[in-house]
């Protein structure tokens, strides 16, 4: 997995988070926080050593899977995909 593939997956996930409908206020807040975290990672320069921030994002995404599993299964599939990419990159 390379950084470009991760970036593409994060972009898709960011769009899905932004477009999520029928979301409770609590889930909307969680999705907003995840979207902001993803945007920070996407806005980093390619050469920056951001492994620590990626690890934090991976942890938050993994936690979110459990919170959103029943209400947003498609979104959870995308979350898992990004977590898998980060794991494959050694993060």
PEBELLIN-V589868 format. One line per field, one symbol per residue. psi: psi as a letter, one per 30 degrees, with the letter a starting at -180 (. if undefined). burial: + if it has 9 or more other ideal C-beta (glycine too) atoms within 8 Angstrom, else -. A space follows every 10 residues. Layout:
psi=???
burial=???
This chain:
psi=kleeeeeeee eeeeeeeefk lhkleeeeee eeeeeeeeee eefkkefkig eeeeeeeeee eeefeeffee fieeeeeeee eeeeeeeffg .
burial=----+++-++ ++++-++--+ --+---++-+ +++++-++++ ++-+------ --++++++-+ ++-++--++- -+--++-+++ +++-+++-+- -
